[in-house]
């Protein structure tokens, strides 16, 4: 086995070890990258290009979209836009089996199209939806599972912060990644809804009678609910419409989205004051610094993996294996899912992308298509124990429901995600329909 393979194993093993003992991801990446350069290349002269690599990473214009999308998500989470969205969809979905489960998925899909974050999506929809479903007799595991799974759409339906990070590290067009994820994202949401209506019918859950709600659901109420969707529709059009039509870059669309969310929350709905704005800016700044520091460390880690010939040798070795390329892809997906049981999404993306990109290129596969596959895989990681972040987000919202029940409710959605992952893998055209 080439010595570079052993170096790669040592780097990766040390990195995982540092993360598992509690060292922050960014500092773990910095430690392994700098240590590898010193040991493998020998001497302080090997660090001569570190500053330039870090500087070029920070100065990446596309990276500006990350804090802007984080700011927009913070504004939406702090305002009542999420609750109004859910209430409007609950009215519109009245009359079908599993109406509130379906409304939860639709609300999560729309929130995902304006927040770029699974945490923001699950947090904005979770508390209100679970409370309403409880009031109308839905089982806790069903309602919590729908919120946990719906929240994962926040990283697949564009705009997606993890997708931006992948695009920067893999040097792929963020616009193409966003557009490529639209059809798989809608397919995923549709699969969730199909399962939810089937589940309601199988259990004999009939549509909620009008008397159980606050009065009958009249045509006037449905019309008012449709009007409540207009602000969110406008925000989605500003972000995705401007990108799709080529009017704005993803970074410019992020700026437009952040401004529009501030206008809607502060002027139209009058829900923002000085103290709320201060909290929003603090939270957005804290989250942005964390994400950007991880990105810078990941770029340095990727530079070291290339400089020490670890990434090229691994790519050549894997490409020379006498096995089916599809078997390699399945192994990669299984490896990512395994990591998802122990690490959070951004950590997996920044650690594995520099190593996986040369392998994918070696097989001649499209990196945009692979990026969508990776994000779908990360969706599964968000509701896979023991470190499924969305499971804990939901438990934080509904503290009297055990984690085991939330896992039980979320488990079928893992299977649905695996099915969609297989469909997108077998039919790459699904990521190219709108490109």
Phi, psi and omega in degrees: 000133181302147182298331180297329178295317179295323177297316179298318178297318180295317179298311183293318179296318178296319180299311179298321179299315179297318180295318183292334178271004172104003177287130180306148186304313183300314182289329175296316179297314179300314183298312181293318182296309182293319179297320180294319178298314182296318185282313186282312182279331175081116174089162182292339181298337181292344181268007188297329183262004182296313182299318180295321179295315179296317181297316180294329178292314182293325184278002179297117185298321182301331182295339179298335180296331185298303180297331179290317177292324176297318178298316180298317178297323179293321179296314182295320180294324183282340181266183179263017183297322180294317181292320178295321178299313182295316180299319179296317181290326177298322177292315183292328181274356180302134177109354178244152179300139180064036188305316184284331173296316179296318179298324178297315179294317179296318178296320178295321179297316180291318177298323179298327182284357178231353184250323181075010185220135178289323180296314179296320181294309181295321181293320183289328184263331193302302190298314182292315185293316180296319179298316180292319180294324176297317182299327183261013170090013176288148177289143183299320182293325178292313183292317180292322177297320179295320179291315180298315181289318179299324179298330181295338178298342180298337180256356178255309178292123183291151002281148183228121180296313176302326179291324175297316180297315177301314182300320180293313182292319182276357180058050178243156181294123178295322179300313180296322178297314180300312182294322180295333184273350185297307182296311176301324179295316178292324176298318179297313179298318178297322178294321176300313182296318178300317178295319183293319178291322176297316181298317181295319179293320181297325181272000178072026179278112181278163175305144182296127178297151180301324184296337180286331180275187178275076181088167180292152178272097183271169177299325179295320178294322178294320178296319178295324178295320177298321178296327179294338181278346185300314180302317178294320178298320178297317181295318178297318180296320179299317184280295186286323180298317181293325178289312184296322181280355179078013180285326183222151171284165177305324179293316178294322177296323177297319178295316178298319180295318179297317179296315181297319179295322178293320179295314181297313183286320186274323186258311183290309183265345178055048181253358182249134171231183186299317183291319178294318179299320179298317178296320179298313182294323178296313181295318180295319180294318180297313181294321181295316180299318180299311183294315183293325177295321177296319180297314179300315179296323179294320179296321177293319178299317178295321177298318180292319180299328178279316182299320181276004178068013180294309183297312179298319181292319177299317179299313181296319181295315180295317181296333182273355180294140183272061178224164180295137176304327179295327177294322176298316180298317178298319179297319179297315180297320179294321179295317179296320179294321177299314178299325180296342176286345186231338183237158177273168193305305184300322180300315181296316182297313184287333180281316189269332185303314179300331180276321186282329183303312178299326178294313180298318178295325180297328178272358179075019179278154180283127183288333176292313176302315180295324178300320177295318177300317181297318181293320176299319177299319179292331173301314179299321180298329183292340178236023178252121179292161005270353183244040176283103189303317183294333176298319181283329175299314180294319179296327176294331179279320181240085190289339183270005175257129183291154178298327180297319180292323178296317177299319180299317180289329183275339186305315180300331181290332175297317177297320178296317178297320179297323178294315179295322177301316179295320179297315180292325178293317182284326182241080180301340180302335179299333179270356185245000185298325183255354182279000000 
